[in-house]
Amino acid sequence: MNNSLVLPAAALAALILTGPAAAQQDEKPLDVLLDLVATGAAKDNQQERERLQRFEQNQADQERLLREARDEKATEERRSDRLETTFEANELLITEVTAQLNARLGSLRELFGVLQQVAGDARAQFENSFTNIEYPDRAQFLTDLAAKMGSSSQLASIEEIERLWFELQREATEQGKVKRIRNFRVITADGQESYEDVVRIGTFNIVAAGRYLSHNPDTNSLSELQRQPSEGRFTGSTSDLLAAAPGSGFVRFGLDPTSGVILDSLVQSPNLQERINQGGIVGYVIIALGLLGLLLALERLITLTIAGQRVKAQLKRDTVSDDNALGRVLQVYHSNRQADTETLELKLGEAILKETPALQRGILFIKVISVVAPLLGLLGTVTGMINTFQAITLFGTGDPKTMAGGISQALVTTVLGLTVAIPMVLLHTIVSGRSRTITQILQEQTAGIVAEQSEKSQ
């Protein structure tokens, strides 16, 4: 049974089963329902025929496309055969032409290899040269030439070979020239830009008024060194060089033969103040003790020198003066001339004991400083090594800079301790000798007085 007839029949059955109440509501006769069923069946048949017609039409189109694809495949296969034949022929031709090129080049191939190497080496040399600020376009030429020579399909032209020779010759010529470059951009030490005259001394140095400049190959620019040479005669020579007129003769100049390597190392090497700061608190204590000992030694040296001169002057005079130690001892003798020998000897000994503290004041402290200074240096050394081992524990030994602080403290404090101790030992020897000399003169004079008094009493 057709599916289109099922639904109308079901609807009819539902209508009959509803009973008299439904029949009263719907007054349609049975023939009308039959017409509706017949119309629906006809419509379904029409749709079925249309679907079948579209399917047959699509099948025809697919068969046509399949025939076209097969024809195109056959055409491409024939074309592939032709291209493969052409490729094999070209391979044979390339092999033959390459063999002819190699045979004709001969020793020229080695020449082009040397040209490529020379171009690469010259490019690296020129980029780091001070002359590159005047001729910046040659680097690109050398780069292109080296890349061209590296390709097996291209050869250098006569013009390019001649220019390479010209650039090499110009670099050699510029090495012997002292040349002034006017109004060139310079980066100052504080990061500012200034345009000023600079002088290039061959390929060794570039200077401005009162300072040396460094060359940055990456940006091809000039910048002022963060730290200039400490001696003024070097920086002063740069001003003399800029002030000199052409053909005025010779100018004394501090030349760096390493093309700025030594000058650049000045930035990394610490100065005296930075060295002292590396010593830390122990270093400051050693320096303070050294200055105190130096001042005390100078004071003792001056005082004892004056006292010694006065004692020597007293030896030459007959009159007694109380401005010197010997004069004050002699005054004791004159005050106790009538005493017996033993009493006089005791009185003179007492007078010498009174003069001794003034002569030996501070000498012991100088000796203590000469002993304590190296001990403090040793303390700083131990402290620095402790810091070094702590850095090794935390960061390992991969980066030496992490250990540099402790090692610097260890070495600097040792140097400071020895620097203070050695002069203190020498100054203590000198000052102590001066004091003993004066004391010896006093003892000699009192011994003579006692002997003279003993002779008189006998």
NUVO-151603 format. One record per residue (C-alpha): x, z, y; residue in three letters. Coordinates in nm, 2 decimals, always signed. Example, Ala and Ser with C-alpha at 12.3 -4.5 7.8 and 13.67 -1.06 7.14 Angstrom:
<atoms>
{{+1.23,+0.78,-0.45},ALA}
{{+1.37,+0.71,-0.11},SER}
</atoms>
This chain:
<atoms>
{{+0.00,+0.00,+0.00},MET}
{{+0.12,-0.08,+0.35},ASN}
{{+0.23,+0.22,+0.55},ASN}
{{+0.04,+0.09,+0.85},SER}
{{-0.29,+0.14,+0.66},LEU}
{{-0.21,+0.50,+0.56},VAL}
{{-0.26,+0.66,+0.89},LEU}
{{-0.60,+0.50,+0.98},PRO}
{{-0.73,+0.59,+0.63},ALA}
{{-0.61,+0.95,+0.68},ALA}
{{-0.78,+0.96,+1.01},ALA}
{{-1.10,+0.82,+0.85},LEU}
{{-1.09,+1.09,+0.58},ALA}
{{-1.04,+1.36,+0.84},ALA}
{{-1.34,+1.23,+1.03},LEU}
{{-1.56,+1.24,+0.72},ILE}
{{-1.44,+1.59,+0.62},LEU}
{{-1.52,+1.74,+0.96},THR}
{{-1.89,+1.73,+0.89},GLY}
{{-2.20,+1.66,+1.09},PRO}
{{-2.07,+1.83,+1.40},ALA}
{{-1.77,+1.59,+1.44},ALA}
{{-1.99,+1.29,+1.37},ALA}
{{-2.22,+1.39,+1.65},GLN}
{{-1.93,+1.41,+1.90},GLN}
{{-1.78,+1.06,+1.80},ASP}
{{-2.04,+0.79,+1.80},GLU}
{{-1.79,+0.50,+1.69},LYS}
{{-1.91,+0.30,+1.39},PRO}
{{-1.70,+0.22,+1.09},LEU}
{{-1.64,-0.14,+1.17},ASP}
{{-1.46,-0.05,+1.49},VAL}
{{-1.22,+0.16,+1.29},LEU}
{{-1.16,-0.13,+1.05},LEU}
{{-1.07,-0.36,+1.34},ASP}
{{-0.82,-0.10,+1.46},LEU}
{{-0.65,-0.09,+1.12},VAL}
{{-0.63,-0.46,+1.10},ALA}
{{-0.48,-0.49,+1.45},THR}
{{-0.21,-0.23,+1.37},GLY}
{{-0.11,-0.41,+1.05},ALA}
{{-0.08,-0.74,+1.23},ALA}
{{+0.14,-0.58,+1.50},LYS}
{{+0.37,-0.43,+1.24},ASP}
{{+0.41,-0.76,+1.07},ASN}
{{+0.50,-0.93,+1.40},GLN}
{{+0.78,-0.67,+1.47},GLN}
{{+0.92,-0.71,+1.12},GLU}
{{+0.95,-1.08,+1.16},ARG}
{{+1.13,-1.04,+1.50},GLU}
{{+1.38,-0.80,+1.34},ARG}
{{+1.45,-1.04,+1.06},LEU}
{{+1.50,-1.33,+1.30},GLN}
{{+1.75,-1.12,+1.51},ARG}
{{+1.94,-1.03,+1.20},PHE}
{{+1.97,-1.39,+1.09},GLU}
{{+2.09,-1.49,+1.44},GLN}
{{+2.36,-1.21,+1.44},ASN}
{{+2.48,-1.32,+1.09},GLN}
{{+2.53,-1.67,+1.22},ALA}
{{+2.73,-1.54,+1.52},ASP}
{{+2.95,-1.33,+1.30},GLN}
{{+3.03,-1.63,+1.07},GLU}
{{+3.12,-1.83,+1.38},ARG}
{{+3.35,-1.56,+1.51},LEU}
{{+3.52,-1.53,+1.17},LEU}
{{+3.59,-1.90,+1.16},ARG}
{{+3.74,-1.89,+1.51},GLU}
{{+3.96,-1.59,+1.42},ALA}
{{+4.09,-1.77,+1.11},ARG}
{{+4.16,-2.08,+1.31},ASP}
{{+4.35,-1.87,+1.57},GLU}
{{+4.55,-1.69,+1.30},LYS}
{{+4.66,-2.02,+1.15},ALA}
{{+4.76,-2.14,+1.50},THR}
{{+4.96,-1.83,+1.57},GLU}
{{+5.13,-1.85,+1.23},GLU}
{{+5.24,-2.20,+1.31},ARG}
{{+5.37,-2.08,+1.65},ARG}
{{+5.56,-1.79,+1.49},SER}
{{+5.73,-2.03,+1.26},ASP}
{{+5.84,-2.24,+1.55},ARG}
{{+5.97,-1.94,+1.75},LEU}
{{+6.16,-1.81,+1.45},GLU}
{{+6.33,-2.14,+1.41},THR}
{{+6.41,-2.14,+1.79},THR}
{{+6.54,-1.78,+1.77},PHE}
{{+6.78,-1.87,+1.48},GLU}
{{+6.90,-2.17,+1.67},ALA}
{{+6.96,-1.95,+1.98},ASN}
{{+7.15,-1.69,+1.78},GLU}
{{+7.38,-1.96,+1.65},LEU}
{{+7.42,-2.09,+2.01},LEU}
{{+7.50,-1.74,+2.15},ILE}
{{+7.76,-1.68,+1.88},THR}
{{+7.92,-2.01,+1.96},GLU}
{{+7.92,-1.96,+2.33},VAL}
{{+8.05,-1.60,+2.30},THR}
{{+8.34,-1.72,+2.09},ALA}
{{+8.41,-1.99,+2.35},GLN}
{{+8.40,-1.72,+2.63},LEU}
{{+8.64,-1.49,+2.45},ASN}
{{+8.87,-1.78,+2.38},ALA}
{{+8.87,-1.88,+2.75},ARG}
{{+8.90,-1.53,+2.89},LEU}
{{+9.20,-1.44,+2.68},GLY}
{{+9.41,-1.19,+2.88},SER}
{{+9.16,-1.19,+3.16},LEU}
{{+8.94,-0.95,+2.96},ARG}
{{+9.22,-0.69,+2.98},GLU}
{{+9.25,-0.75,+3.35},LEU}
{{+8.88,-0.69,+3.40},PHE}
{{+8.90,-0.37,+3.20},GLY}
{{+9.18,-0.25,+3.43},VAL}
{{+8.98,-0.35,+3.73},LEU}
{{+8.68,-0.14,+3.61},GLN}
{{+8.91,+0.16,+3.55},GLN}
{{+9.07,+0.12,+3.89},VAL}
{{+8.74,+0.09,+4.06},ALA}
{{+8.61,+0.41,+3.89},GLY}
{{+8.92,+0.61,+3.97},ASP}
{{+8.93,+0.48,+4.33},ALA}
{{+8.57,+0.58,+4.38},ARG}
{{+8.63,+0.94,+4.27},ALA}
{{+8.95,+0.96,+4.49},GLN}
{{+8.78,+0.81,+4.80},PHE}
{{+8.48,+1.04,+4.78},GLU}
{{+8.71,+1.34,+4.80},ASN}
{{+8.94,+1.19,+5.06},SER}
{{+8.92,+1.29,+5.43},PHE}
{{+8.91,+0.92,+5.51},THR}
{{+8.57,+0.89,+5.36},ASN}
{{+8.41,+1.02,+5.68},ILE}
{{+8.52,+0.70,+5.85},GLU}
{{+8.45,+0.45,+5.57},TYR}
{{+8.15,+0.58,+5.38},PRO}
{{+8.02,+0.23,+5.26},ASP}
{{+8.31,+0.17,+5.03},ARG}
{{+8.19,+0.42,+4.77},ALA}
{{+7.87,+0.21,+4.70},GLN}
{{+8.08,-0.10,+4.67},PHE}
{{+8.31,+0.06,+4.41},LEU}
{{+8.01,+0.20,+4.22},THR}
{{+7.85,-0.15,+4.20},ASP}
{{+8.18,-0.31,+4.10},LEU}
{{+8.24,-0.06,+3.82},ALA}
{{+7.89,-0.11,+3.69},ALA}
{{+7.92,-0.48,+3.71},LYS}
{{+8.25,-0.48,+3.52},MET}
{{+8.10,-0.26,+3.26},GLY}
{{+7.85,-0.53,+3.18},SER}
{{+7.98,-0.79,+2.93},SER}
{{+7.76,-1.07,+3.09},SER}
{{+7.91,-1.04,+3.45},GLN}
{{+8.25,-1.09,+3.59},LEU}
{{+8.40,-0.99,+3.92},ALA}
{{+8.44,-1.25,+4.18},SER}
{{+8.76,-1.33,+4.38},ILE}
{{+8.60,-1.18,+4.69},GLU}
{{+8.53,-0.85,+4.51},GLU}
{{+8.88,-0.83,+4.36},ILE}
{{+9.03,-0.89,+4.71},GLU}
{{+8.81,-0.62,+4.86},ARG}
{{+8.92,-0.38,+4.60},LEU}
{{+9.28,-0.45,+4.68},TRP}
{{+9.20,-0.41,+5.05},PHE}
{{+9.04,-0.07,+5.01},GLU}
{{+9.34,+0.06,+4.81},LEU}
{{+9.58,-0.08,+5.07},GLN}
{{+9.37,+0.07,+5.36},ARG}
{{+9.37,+0.42,+5.19},GLU}
{{+9.74,+0.41,+5.15},ALA}
{{+9.78,+0.31,+5.51},THR}
{{+9.55,+0.58,+5.64},GLU}
{{+9.75,+0.84,+5.45},GLN}
{{+10.03,+0.80,+5.70},GLY}
{{+9.82,+0.81,+6.02},LYS}
{{+9.73,+1.09,+6.26},VAL}
{{+9.39,+0.98,+6.40},LYS}
{{+9.15,+1.12,+6.65},ARG}
{{+8.78,+1.09,+6.58},ILE}
{{+8.56,+1.14,+6.88},ARG}
{{+8.22,+1.31,+6.89},ASN}
{{+8.19,+1.38,+6.52},PHE}
{{+7.93,+1.61,+6.38},ARG}
{{+8.07,+1.95,+6.26},VAL}
{{+7.89,+2.24,+6.10},ILE}
{{+8.02,+2.56,+6.25},THR}
{{+8.08,+2.89,+6.07},ALA}
{{+7.74,+3.03,+6.18},ASP}
{{+7.55,+2.72,+6.05},GLY}
{{+7.51,+2.54,+6.38},GLN}
{{+7.58,+2.17,+6.45},GLU}
{{+7.82,+2.06,+6.72},SER}
{{+7.96,+1.73,+6.81},TYR}
{{+8.33,+1.74,+6.91},GLU}
{{+8.66,+1.56,+6.87},ASP}
{{+8.85,+1.61,+6.55},VAL}
{{+9.19,+1.50,+6.43},VAL}
{{+9.26,+1.37,+6.08},ARG}
{{+9.62,+1.42,+5.96},ILE}
{{+9.65,+1.16,+5.69},GLY}
{{+9.46,+1.28,+5.38},THR}
{{+9.58,+1.64,+5.42},PHE}
{{+9.39,+1.81,+5.69},ASN}
{{+9.11,+1.77,+5.95},ILE}
{{+9.12,+2.01,+6.24},VAL}
{{+8.92,+2.08,+6.56},ALA}
{{+9.03,+2.28,+6.86},ALA}
{{+9.16,+2.62,+6.73},GLY}
{{+9.03,+2.59,+6.37},ARG}
{{+9.07,+2.40,+6.04},TYR}
{{+8.78,+2.21,+5.89},LEU}
{{+8.68,+2.13,+5.53},SER}
{{+8.52,+1.82,+5.39},HIS}
{{+8.21,+1.83,+5.17},ASN}
{{+8.21,+1.52,+4.94},PRO}
{{+7.85,+1.56,+4.84},ASP}
{{+7.72,+1.52,+5.20},THR}
{{+8.03,+1.35,+5.34},ASN}
{{+8.03,+1.60,+5.63},SER}
{{+8.28,+1.84,+5.80},LEU}
{{+8.23,+2.21,+5.82},SER}
{{+8.44,+2.49,+5.97},GLU}
{{+8.62,+2.72,+5.73},LEU}
{{+8.45,+3.06,+5.71},GLN}
{{+8.79,+3.23,+5.75},ARG}
{{+9.07,+3.08,+5.94},GLN}
{{+9.44,+3.15,+5.87},PRO}
{{+9.53,+3.50,+5.99},SER}
{{+9.85,+3.39,+6.17},GLU}
{{+9.77,+3.26,+6.52},GLY}
{{+10.05,+3.01,+6.51},ARG}
{{+9.86,+2.80,+6.26},PHE}
{{+9.53,+2.79,+6.45},THR}
{{+9.72,+2.75,+6.77},GLY}
{{+9.89,+2.44,+6.63},SER}
{{+9.55,+2.27,+6.59},THR}
{{+9.48,+2.30,+6.97},SER}
{{+9.83,+2.17,+7.04},ASP}
{{+9.76,+1.87,+6.82},LEU}
{{+9.44,+1.78,+6.99},LEU}
{{+9.59,+1.83,+7.34},ALA}
{{+9.89,+1.60,+7.26},ALA}
{{+9.87,+1.26,+7.41},ALA}
{{+9.95,+0.94,+7.20},PRO}
{{+10.32,+0.87,+7.20},GLY}
{{+10.41,+1.22,+7.35},SER}
{{+10.65,+1.30,+7.06},GLY}
{{+10.64,+1.56,+6.79},PHE}
{{+10.39,+1.85,+6.76},VAL}
{{+10.46,+2.15,+6.54},ARG}
{{+10.16,+2.18,+6.30},PHE}
{{+10.08,+2.39,+5.99},GLY}
{{+10.01,+2.13,+5.72},LEU}
{{+9.83,+2.21,+5.40},ASP}
{{+9.99,+1.97,+5.14},PRO}
{{+9.72,+2.04,+4.89},THR}
{{+9.45,+1.87,+5.10},SER}
{{+9.26,+2.18,+5.18},GLY}
{{+9.29,+2.37,+4.85},VAL}
{{+9.50,+2.65,+5.00},ILE}
{{+9.28,+2.68,+5.30},LEU}
{{+8.96,+2.69,+5.09},ASP}
{{+9.12,+2.97,+4.88},SER}
{{+9.13,+3.18,+5.20},LEU}
{{+8.75,+3.22,+5.18},VAL}
{{+8.79,+3.38,+4.83},GLN}
{{+9.09,+3.60,+4.90},SER}
{{+9.00,+3.93,+5.08},PRO}
{{+9.17,+4.05,+5.39},ASN}
{{+9.33,+4.39,+5.45},LEU}
{{+9.01,+4.56,+5.55},GLN}
{{+8.83,+4.42,+5.24},GLU}
{{+9.11,+4.54,+5.02},ARG}
{{+9.09,+4.89,+5.17},ILE}
{{+8.71,+4.89,+5.11},ASN}
{{+8.77,+4.81,+4.75},GLN}
{{+8.94,+5.14,+4.70},GLY}
{{+8.62,+5.33,+4.77},GLY}
{{+8.61,+5.70,+4.87},ILE}
{{+8.94,+5.78,+4.69},VAL}
{{+9.11,+5.51,+4.89},GLY}
{{+8.98,+5.65,+5.22},TYR}
{{+9.10,+6.00,+5.12},VAL}
{{+9.45,+5.86,+5.04},ILE}
{{+9.47,+5.68,+5.37},ILE}
{{+9.35,+5.99,+5.56},ALA}
{{+9.62,+6.20,+5.40},LEU}
{{+9.88,+5.93,+5.47},GLY}
{{+9.79,+5.92,+5.84},LEU}
{{+9.79,+6.30,+5.86},LEU}
{{+10.13,+6.32,+5.69},GLY}
{{+10.27,+6.04,+5.91},LEU}
{{+10.16,+6.21,+6.23},LEU}
{{+10.29,+6.55,+6.11},LEU}
{{+10.62,+6.39,+6.00},ALA}
{{+10.66,+6.22,+6.34},LEU}
{{+10.58,+6.54,+6.52},GLU}
{{+10.84,+6.73,+6.31},ARG}
{{+11.10,+6.46,+6.35},LEU}
{{+11.07,+6.46,+6.73},ILE}
{{+11.06,+6.84,+6.76},THR}
{{+11.36,+6.89,+6.53},LEU}
{{+11.55,+6.62,+6.70},THR}
{{+11.50,+6.79,+7.04},ILE}
{{+11.58,+7.13,+6.89},ALA}
{{+11.90,+6.99,+6.73},GLY}
{{+12.02,+6.84,+7.06},GLN}
{{+11.96,+7.17,+7.24},ARG}
{{+12.15,+7.36,+6.97},VAL}
{{+12.44,+7.12,+7.00},LYS}
{{+12.43,+7.15,+7.38},ALA}
{{+12.43,+7.53,+7.34},GLN}
{{+12.75,+7.51,+7.13},LEU}
{{+12.92,+7.34,+7.42},LYS}
{{+12.81,+7.59,+7.69},ARG}
{{+12.94,+7.94,+7.75},ASP}
{{+12.62,+8.07,+7.91},THR}
{{+12.33,+8.16,+7.68},VAL}
{{+11.99,+7.99,+7.72},SER}
{{+11.67,+8.09,+7.55},ASP}
{{+11.53,+7.73,+7.53},ASP}
{{+11.69,+7.68,+7.19},ASN}
{{+11.72,+7.87,+6.86},ALA}
{{+12.09,+7.93,+6.89},LEU}
{{+12.06,+8.07,+7.24},GLY}
{{+11.80,+8.32,+7.13},ARG}
{{+12.02,+8.43,+6.84},VAL}
{{+12.31,+8.48,+7.08},LEU}
{{+12.09,+8.68,+7.31},GLN}
{{+12.03,+8.92,+7.01},VAL}
{{+12.41,+8.94,+6.97},TYR}
{{+12.46,+9.02,+7.34},HIS}
{{+12.19,+9.29,+7.33},SER}
{{+12.35,+9.46,+7.03},ASN}
{{+12.72,+9.41,+7.10},ARG}
{{+12.80,+9.78,+7.08},GLN}
{{+12.63,+9.82,+6.74},ALA}
{{+12.83,+9.84,+6.42},ASP}
{{+12.90,+9.54,+6.20},THR}
{{+12.62,+9.61,+5.94},GLU}
{{+12.36,+9.67,+6.21},THR}
{{+12.46,+9.36,+6.40},LEU}
{{+12.45,+9.15,+6.08},GLU}
{{+12.10,+9.28,+6.01},LEU}
{{+11.99,+9.21,+6.37},LYS}
{{+12.13,+8.85,+6.36},LEU}
{{+11.97,+8.79,+6.02},GLY}
{{+11.64,+8.90,+6.15},GLU}
{{+11.67,+8.67,+6.45},ALA}
{{+11.75,+8.37,+6.22},ILE}
{{+11.44,+8.46,+6.01},LEU}
{{+11.23,+8.45,+6.32},LYS}
{{+11.36,+8.10,+6.40},GLU}
{{+11.32,+7.96,+6.05},THR}
{{+10.93,+7.93,+6.04},PRO}
{{+10.93,+7.72,+6.35},ALA}
{{+11.20,+7.49,+6.21},LEU}
{{+11.03,+7.45,+5.87},GLN}
{{+10.67,+7.44,+5.99},ARG}
{{+10.47,+7.15,+5.82},GLY}
{{+10.76,+7.03,+5.60},ILE}
{{+10.60,+7.17,+5.29},LEU}
{{+10.27,+7.00,+5.37},PHE}
{{+10.45,+6.67,+5.39},ILE}
{{+10.60,+6.73,+5.05},LYS}
{{+10.25,+6.82,+4.91},VAL}
{{+10.11,+6.49,+5.05},ILE}
{{+10.39,+6.29,+4.88},SER}
{{+10.30,+6.45,+4.55},VAL}
{{+9.92,+6.44,+4.59},VAL}
{{+9.90,+6.08,+4.70},ALA}
{{+10.00,+5.92,+4.37},PRO}
{{+9.78,+6.16,+4.18},LEU}
{{+9.48,+6.05,+4.39},LEU}
{{+9.59,+5.69,+4.32},GLY}
{{+9.58,+5.78,+3.95},LEU}
{{+9.23,+5.93,+4.00},LEU}
{{+9.11,+5.61,+4.16},GLY}
{{+9.26,+5.41,+3.87},THR}
{{+9.07,+5.61,+3.61},VAL}
{{+8.75,+5.59,+3.81},THR}
{{+8.79,+5.21,+3.85},GLY}
{{+8.85,+5.17,+3.48},MET}
{{+8.54,+5.38,+3.40},ILE}
{{+8.33,+5.15,+3.62},ASN}
{{+8.49,+4.85,+3.45},THR}
{{+8.39,+4.98,+3.10},PHE}
{{+8.04,+5.05,+3.22},GLN}
{{+8.01,+4.69,+3.34},ALA}
{{+8.14,+4.57,+3.01},ILE}
{{+7.88,+4.78,+2.83},THR}
{{+7.59,+4.65,+3.04},LEU}
{{+7.68,+4.29,+3.09},PHE}
{{+7.95,+4.21,+2.83},GLY}
{{+8.27,+4.02,+2.89},THR}
{{+8.12,+3.68,+2.96},GLY}
{{+8.15,+3.70,+3.34},ASP}
{{+8.48,+3.84,+3.47},PRO}
{{+8.32,+3.89,+3.82},LYS}
{{+8.12,+4.19,+3.68},THR}
{{+8.45,+4.36,+3.60},MET}
{{+8.63,+4.27,+3.91},ALA}
{{+8.49,+4.56,+4.12},GLY}
{{+8.62,+4.83,+3.89},GLY}
{{+8.96,+4.66,+3.84},ILE}
{{+9.00,+4.61,+4.21},SER}
{{+8.93,+4.98,+4.27},GLN}
{{+9.18,+5.08,+4.00},ALA}
{{+9.46,+4.86,+4.14},LEU}
{{+9.39,+4.92,+4.51},VAL}
{{+9.39,+5.30,+4.48},THR}
{{+9.72,+5.29,+4.28},THR}
{{+9.88,+5.07,+4.55},VAL}
{{+9.75,+5.30,+4.83},LEU}
{{+9.88,+5.61,+4.65},GLY}
{{+10.23,+5.46,+4.61},LEU}
{{+10.22,+5.32,+4.97},THR}
{{+10.15,+5.67,+5.10},VAL}
{{+10.38,+5.86,+4.86},ALA}
{{+10.70,+5.66,+4.91},ILE}
{{+10.72,+5.69,+5.29},PRO}
{{+10.62,+6.06,+5.27},MET}
{{+10.91,+6.13,+5.03},VAL}
{{+11.15,+5.96,+5.27},LEU}
{{+11.01,+6.13,+5.58},LEU}
{{+11.02,+6.47,+5.40},HIS}
{{+11.38,+6.42,+5.31},THR}
{{+11.47,+6.33,+5.67},ILE}
{{+11.27,+6.61,+5.83},VAL}
{{+11.39,+6.87,+5.58},SER}
{{+11.75,+6.76,+5.64},GLY}
{{+11.71,+6.80,+6.02},ARG}
{{+11.57,+7.15,+5.96},SER}
{{+11.85,+7.25,+5.72},ARG}
{{+12.11,+7.13,+5.97},THR}
{{+11.98,+7.35,+6.25},ILE}
{{+11.95,+7.65,+6.01},THR}
{{+12.30,+7.59,+5.89},GLN}
{{+12.43,+7.59,+6.24},ILE}
{{+12.26,+7.92,+6.31},LEU}
{{+12.40,+8.07,+5.99},GLN}
{{+12.75,+7.95,+6.07},GLU}
{{+12.74,+8.09,+6.42},GLN}
{{+12.60,+8.43,+6.31},THR}
{{+12.86,+8.45,+6.03},ALA}
{{+13.14,+8.39,+6.29},GLY}
{{+13.00,+8.65,+6.52},ILE}
{{+12.98,+8.91,+6.24},VAL}
{{+13.33,+8.83,+6.14},ALA}
{{+13.46,+8.86,+6.49},GLU}
{{+13.27,+9.19,+6.54},GLN}
{{+13.42,+9.32,+6.21},SER}
{{+13.77,+9.23,+6.33},GLU}
{{+13.72,+9.41,+6.66},LYS}
{{+13.59,+9.73,+6.48},SER}
{{+13.90,+9.74,+6.26},GLN}
</atoms>
